[in-house]
Amino acid sequence: MTIYLDFDQTVNSNPYPRIGEPVPGSIETIKLLIENKHRIILNTARIDVQGDHIMNQLYDWFLNHEIHLHGNTSSKLHPLSYSRAVNHLKNAGKFFIVNNENNLYIDDIGEGVPLTQYNGFEVVDWNRVKNDLIRCGMIIDRSAETGTMIYRKSQDQEENE
């Protein structure tokens, strides 16, 4: 699936034009999306306002957080309904189809995107996004698996001790 990802107040905790720290949970969730074979496309209005030169700065920001983007849009695409896509995924167990492509938009201005307050700004709530994506089967969070196996001695082993 292709994930169209906004930047300001979606992964960057600051509003435009400041670039700062990541929104809590964003980096971990984006890495899980990539690990689960989803394509991450940057979809930001910054390119419309500041032109192509800003993209190098944004790509560096992602690389500093060990995220390799699959590309960017040439201009900001209006985000489609997040809540509609996630509900479709939950109920049907299938991808949300838009223009014959599998797409999900994660953008603070998107309809139904969960939001929270962080440092005085409204930002995407990545904990809720991550939980939605896990419930939809889009990501598997291996860090949540304990991997602990219970070993029980057989009666023969106990008798030999």
N, C-alpha and C positions, 0 to 999 in steps of 0.2 A: 504494500500500500504506500502511496505517496502522502507524506505529511507536509502540509504547507504551514510554515512556522513564522509567526511574527517575531519582531525583536523587542521593541520598547514595551515595557510593562508585561511582557510575555515571558521572555527569558532574561532580559536586562531589567533589573529592578527599578531603574530610573525612567522617568518620562523623557521623551525627545527634548532636547538634543543630547543630554548627558548619557555617557556610557559608563556603567559602574558594575557592581557585583551582580551575580546571577540571582534570579528569583529562587528561593529555597525549593529544592526538589527538581528544578528544571534540568540541570545537567545530568543527574542520575537517570531521570526518565527518558531524556533524549538518547542517552547511551543505550538504554534498554531497547528503545525503538530500533536503533541501528543494529544492535546485537540480534534482534528478532527480524532482521532483513527488511526493514521499512526504509524508504528513501526520504531524506530530510531536505526539503527545498525552502530556502529563506524567502519569505514573502513580506517585505517591509516597504513602507512608504518612504523610507529614507532615500531609496534610489530615485524616487520621483522628485524629491526635494533637493537632494545633494548630488545626484548623478552617480555615475559608475565608480568614481574615485573612493566613495565611502565604503564600497563593498570590500576593498582590501582591508580596511580597518575592522570591519565586522567579521570577515573570515579569520583574521588574526585573533580576535576576541574568542571565537569558537575554538580555534586551534590551541590557544592558551588553556582551554578547558578540555583539551583532548577530544574534540568533536570535529569530525570531517564531514562537511556538508556535501550533498550531492549536486548542489547548484542553487541558483536563485532565479526568481522571476525578473523579467525585464521592467516590469512596473507592478505596483501593488494590485493583487487580485482581491476582490471583495470576498471576505470569508463566508462560506456557506455555513449553515446551521450545524454547530457542534452537537447540540442536544439531539437533533434529529438523526444525525449520523450515529451517535453513540447508542441511542435507543434502538435504531435499526439493527446495529451490530449485536446488541444484547438480546433482542427478540428473535432475530432471524439467524444469528450465528454466521452471517455472511457479510461481505464487504459492502459499504455504502457506495453505490455506483453514481458517478457524475460524469457525463460526457464520455461514457465507455471507459473511464479510468477509475481506479480506487483511490479516493482522496479523503483526507481529513484535515480540517483547518483548525489550528490551535492559535487563537488570537484573542487578546483581551477585549476586542470590540465585537467578537463573534457571538451570535445568538446562542445563549445557553452555556457558554464557557464558564466554568466555576471560577469565581474570583474571591480574593481575600485581601486584607490590608497588610502591607509590609512597608515599614519605614515611612508611614504617612501617605502611601500611594496605593491605589487599587491595582492589584496584579493578578495574573493567573494563579489559581490554587493548584499547584502541581501535585500535591498529595491526592487531591480528589481526581485529577486527570489520570494519574498513575493507577489509582484504584479502578476507574472506569475502564481503562485499557486492559487491565488484568481481567476484569469481569467479562469483557468482550472477547478475550482470548487473543488480543493483538500482541500482548507481551507476556512473557513468563519471567518473573523475577526470581532468578536462581538464588539471590542473596537471602530471600525469605525462606528458602528451603533449608531446614536444619541439616539434613543429610546424616543425622544421627541414627545409628543402628543399635538396637539393643541386642547385646550378646548374652545368651543364657547358657550356662554350662550344662552339658548333658549329665545325666545321672552317672554314667561311666567316668567322666572327668572328675566329678566330685568324689567318687569312691577311690580314685587313684591318688588323690591329694593327701 
